[in-house]
Amino acid sequence: MTIDYPRLARSIAALTEGETDCVALMATLACEIHHADDRFDWTGFYRVVAPELLKIGPYQGGHGCLVIPFSRGVCGAAARSGEIQLVADVEAFADHIACSSSTRSELVIPVRNGAGVLLGVFDIDSDLPDAFGPEDARQIDAILTSVFRDVPAGHREA
């Protein structure tokens, strides 16, 4: 299945219009994006809850890791560096945290509000190797940027 990103963006925009609650937005995006493509085995958010600490947020799929420090894993690397992590083979990522033994590739995107405050990261895992490309990263990042731009910084736990 190939994602129709413009259609997905329009659908998400309609579903989230006027909403600024971070958790409600995360739950909606996790659901909509997860069901948009068969490549996506686990789709969800890890929220910044303390300095250098992520905790699981709304997601779709099997269980996820509950806590991830910024210093570990693909999600930690995205939070720490502020850069999208596009990992074709998780076994080749030196510090990969195996929340699921079936995960083969991963795409993790930092999520910021319009003021630039890091709210968390959006994580997509696939059981297929090299499942994601630069276009997936660009399109999903654009959706996240649009949806979370008006979320106040106070909606992030400190």
N, C-alpha and C positions, 0 to 999 in steps of 0.2 A: 504494500500500500504506500502510495506517495501522498504526503500531506499537501493539501491545498492551503498554503499559509495565508493568502489574502482572505479566504473564507473563514479560516480559524480565527484570524485576528478580528474580523468583523463580528463573529459570534461572541468571542470573549469580550469585546468592547461593549456589545449590547447587554451581556449578562452582568458586567461589572460597572456599568455607567453610574456615576455618582457615589459609588461605594469607596470608603476610605479605611475600613477596618481591615487590618493586615491579615488576620487569620481567615476572614471570610474570603478575601481575595485569593489567598494561597490555596484554600480548599477548592475554590472554583477553577483556578488555573490547573491545579494538579489533576483534577478530574477531566477537564476538557482536553488538555494536552495528552494525557495518558491514553484516552480513548480515540485520539486522532490518528494513531499509527501503530501497527502491529509490532514494530521494532521495539517499542517501549515496554519493558518488562516491569520497571519500578520508576515511578515518577513522583517527585515530591520536593518538599522544602526542608532545609535545616535552618533554624532561626538563630540569630545572634541573641544570646540570653545573658551573657556576661562577657567581660573582656576576654578575647581569644577563645571563646567557647560557643559551639553550636549545639542545639538540641533539636531533635526531630520535630517537624511540624506536620501540617496536613500532607497526606500522600495517598497514592494508589498503588496497589501491588502487595507483595508479601511484606514481612516485617522488615524494618530498617534498623540501623544502629541508633541507639537512643541519644548518645552524646559523642560529639566529635570535636576534639580540640583543633584550633587553627594550625597546630604544628604537625597534624597527621592527615594522611589520605588525600584523595583528589578533592574532596569538599573543603578540607582544611587549606589546601593549596589555593583554591579559588578565593576563599575568604581572606587568606593572608596576603595574596598578591593582588587581588582585585581584578584578576584576569580570567577569562574563560578558559576552562580546561577541557580539551577535546582529546580523549584518550582512546586510541584505536584498540589497544590490548592492555587490559588492566594488569595482566601478569608482568608486563614490562615496566609498569609504573612502580618505582622502587618502594614507595611508602603506601601502596594501596591497602585500604581496610576492606576486608572481605565480609561485608554485611550479609551477602548472599553468595554461596559458592558457584552459582550458575552465571553470575555476571561476567561478561567478556569485554564489553566496552562501555564507556561512560562519557557523558557530556554534563559539565557543571558550570553554571553561570552565576556570577555574583548578582545579587538583587539590591539595588539602591533606590532610595526615594529621590524626588526632584532636588533635594538639598544635598544629595551625595552621601547620605547616611547609609551604611551597610545594614540592611535588614536581615539578610541571610543569604543562602545560596539555593539555587534551583538545580536539582540533581535528576538526571535521566540515566537509567541503567538499561542495558540490553543484553540478552543472552547470546546475541550475535556478535562476532568480532567485527571491528571497524564499521559499526552500524551508523555512525553519525559523520556528517561532513560540515565544512565551513558554512554552507548555506543553512543547515539546521541551526547552527549556533547563531548566525546573524539574524535569522527570522525569529527565533524564540527570544533572543535578547531584545529585539525590537518590541515584541509583545510585552515582555516583562517591564521594560522601560516605560512604555505607555501606561500600563495598568498601575504601577506602583509610584508614579511621579507625584501624585497628590497625597500619598500616605504621610501623615505627620511623623516626625522622629520619635515622638512620645509613644507611638504604637509599637515600639521595639522595647522588649523588656531590658532592663539595665542590670 
